[in-house]
Amino acid sequence: MESLYNLDSKTLAFKLAELALTKKADDIKILDLRKITTIADFFVICTAHSEPQVKAVADAILEGAKKDGETVWHKEGTNMKSWVLLDFVDVVVHVFLKDTRAFYSLEKLWGDAEITEVTDEEPKGRSVTKAAKPKTIKKPAAKKTSEKKPAAKKPAAKRKPAKR
């Protein structure tokens, strides 16, 4: 495997996604954030089905990247094991448990990003990537509101003096 150190961020994102596949991570998606934010160029988001698998996927990504000359700049959640974040500066990897991923819903949060799904459809372990159709969300048209008149004031009811 060639060195990741000099690779562009897109190639790095796909290499890290392939490393997640080696530990049977599911629902791997790469979000292209380059036109949306400067936080990172890409997010790699994947699901593991148990805490040990979250750790195994994160460890495989760290070890594979290190072997190829790429180092993680920051990591979080390695003790929690329901969500591990690996920050490679231009690429941020999120390894989630299924419920945690559904709760945080990063794909919806970054809904304007172009999403690429990474799958392992070949029994020989060859990864296949397919680009997801960009989702266009139609917002309802703004309703035209006519200028409303303030409500007419009603006269106050007369009070009877209290009996003593």
C-alpha positions as CSV (number, residue, x, y, z in Angstrom):
1,M,0.0,0.0,0.0
2,E,1.4,3.4,-0.9
3,S,2.0,6.1,1.7
4,L,-1.0,8.1,2.7
5,Y,1.2,11.0,3.9
6,N,1.2,12.7,0.5
7,L,-2.3,11.8,-0.6
8,D,-5.0,14.3,-1.2
9,S,-7.8,14.4,1.3
10,K,-10.3,12.6,-1.0
11,T,-7.9,9.7,-1.5
12,L,-7.2,9.6,2.2
13,A,-10.9,9.5,3.0
14,F,-11.4,6.4,0.7
15,K,-8.3,4.7,2.2
16,L,-9.6,5.2,5.7
17,A,-13.1,3.9,4.7
18,E,-11.5,0.8,3.2
19,L,-9.7,0.2,6.5
20,A,-13.1,0.4,8.3
21,L,-14.3,-2.3,5.9
22,T,-11.6,-4.7,7.1
23,K,-13.3,-4.9,10.5
24,K,-16.8,-5.3,8.9
25,A,-18.0,-1.7,9.6
26,D,-21.4,-1.1,8.0
27,D,-23.2,1.8,6.3
28,I,-19.9,3.6,5.5
29,K,-20.5,7.0,4.0
30,I,-18.1,9.7,2.9
31,L,-19.4,13.3,3.1
32,D,-17.7,15.8,0.9
33,L,-17.7,19.0,3.0
34,R,-15.3,21.1,0.9
35,K,-18.0,23.4,-0.5
36,I,-19.8,23.7,2.9
37,T,-17.2,24.3,5.7
38,T,-13.6,24.6,6.5
39,I,-13.8,22.2,9.5
40,A,-12.6,19.3,7.3
41,D,-12.7,18.3,3.7
42,F,-14.4,15.0,4.3
43,F,-16.2,13.0,7.0
44,V,-16.0,9.2,7.0
45,I,-19.0,7.9,8.9
46,C,-19.5,4.2,9.7
47,T,-21.5,1.9,12.0
48,A,-20.3,-0.9,14.3
49,H,-22.6,-3.3,16.0
50,S,-20.9,-3.6,19.4
51,E,-18.5,-1.7,21.6
52,P,-15.7,-4.2,20.9
53,Q,-16.3,-3.7,17.2
54,V,-16.2,0.1,17.6
55,K,-12.8,-0.3,19.2
56,A,-11.6,-2.8,16.5
57,V,-12.7,-0.5,13.6
58,A,-11.0,2.5,15.2
59,D,-7.8,0.5,16.0
60,A,-7.7,-0.9,12.4
61,I,-8.0,2.7,11.0
62,L,-5.3,4.0,13.3
63,E,-2.9,1.1,12.7
64,G,-3.4,1.1,8.9
65,A,-2.9,4.8,8.7
66,K,0.2,4.7,10.9
67,K,1.6,1.9,8.8
68,D,1.2,4.1,5.7
69,G,2.8,7.2,7.3
70,E,-0.4,9.1,8.3
71,T,-0.9,10.1,11.9
72,V,-4.0,11.0,13.7
73,W,-4.0,14.6,14.9
74,H,-6.7,14.1,17.6
75,K,-8.9,11.3,18.8
76,E,-11.9,11.2,21.1
77,G,-14.2,8.7,22.6
78,T,-11.7,5.8,22.8
79,N,-12.9,5.1,26.4
80,M,-16.6,5.6,25.7
81,K,-16.8,3.2,22.7
82,S,-20.2,4.3,21.5
83,W,-18.7,7.0,19.2
84,V,-15.0,7.3,18.4
85,L,-13.8,10.3,16.5
86,L,-10.4,10.2,14.6
87,D,-9.3,13.6,13.3
88,F,-6.7,13.4,10.5
89,V,-7.1,17.2,10.0
90,D,-8.6,17.2,6.4
91,V,-10.5,13.9,7.1
92,V,-12.5,13.2,10.2
93,V,-13.6,9.6,10.9
94,H,-16.7,8.9,13.0
95,V,-17.2,5.3,14.2
96,F,-20.6,4.9,15.8
97,L,-22.8,2.4,17.5
98,K,-26.1,2.2,15.5
99,D,-28.2,4.0,18.1
100,T,-25.6,6.7,18.7
101,R,-25.4,7.3,15.0
102,A,-29.1,7.6,14.6
103,F,-29.3,10.0,17.6
104,Y,-26.6,12.4,16.3
105,S,-27.6,12.0,12.6
106,L,-24.6,13.7,11.1
107,E,-25.8,13.0,7.6
108,K,-28.8,15.1,8.2
109,L,-26.8,17.8,10.0
110,W,-24.5,18.1,7.0
111,G,-27.4,17.4,4.5
112,D,-25.9,19.7,1.9
113,A,-22.8,17.5,1.5
114,E,-22.3,15.2,-1.4
115,I,-22.5,11.7,0.0
116,T,-20.6,8.6,-1.3
117,E,-21.5,5.2,0.0
118,V,-18.7,2.7,0.4
119,T,-19.6,-1.0,0.3
120,D,-17.9,-4.3,0.2
121,E,-20.1,-6.2,-2.2
122,E,-17.6,-8.6,-3.6
123,P,-16.9,-11.8,-1.5
124,K,-13.2,-11.4,-2.3
125,G,-13.1,-8.3,-0.1
126,R,-12.8,-5.9,-3.0
127,S,-14.5,-2.6,-2.1
128,V,-16.9,-1.0,-4.4
129,T,-17.9,2.6,-4.2
130,K,-21.1,4.2,-5.5
131,A,-22.1,7.8,-5.4
132,A,-25.3,8.5,-3.7
133,K,-27.8,10.7,-5.6
134,P,-27.5,14.2,-4.2
135,K,-30.6,14.8,-2.1
136,T,-32.6,17.8,-3.0
137,I,-35.0,18.8,-0.3
138,K,-37.8,21.0,-1.4
139,K,-38.8,23.6,1.2
140,P,-42.5,24.7,1.2
141,A,-43.1,28.0,-0.4
142,A,-43.4,30.9,2.0
143,K,-47.0,31.8,2.6
144,K,-48.0,35.3,1.7
145,T,-49.6,36.9,4.7
146,S,-51.8,39.9,4.5
147,E,-51.2,42.6,7.0
148,K,-53.5,41.9,9.9
149,K,-55.3,44.6,11.7
150,P,-54.9,44.8,15.4
151,A,-57.8,43.3,17.4
152,A,-60.4,45.8,18.4
153,K,-60.2,46.6,22.1
154,K,-63.3,45.6,24.1
155,P,-64.5,47.9,26.9
156,A,-63.5,46.6,30.3
157,A,-66.3,45.1,32.3
158,K,-67.6,47.3,35.2
159,R,-66.6,46.1,38.6
160,K,-68.9,46.0,41.5
161,P,-67.5,47.2,44.7
162,A,-66.7,44.4,47.1
163,K,-69.0,43.9,50.0
164,R,-67.5,44.4,53.5
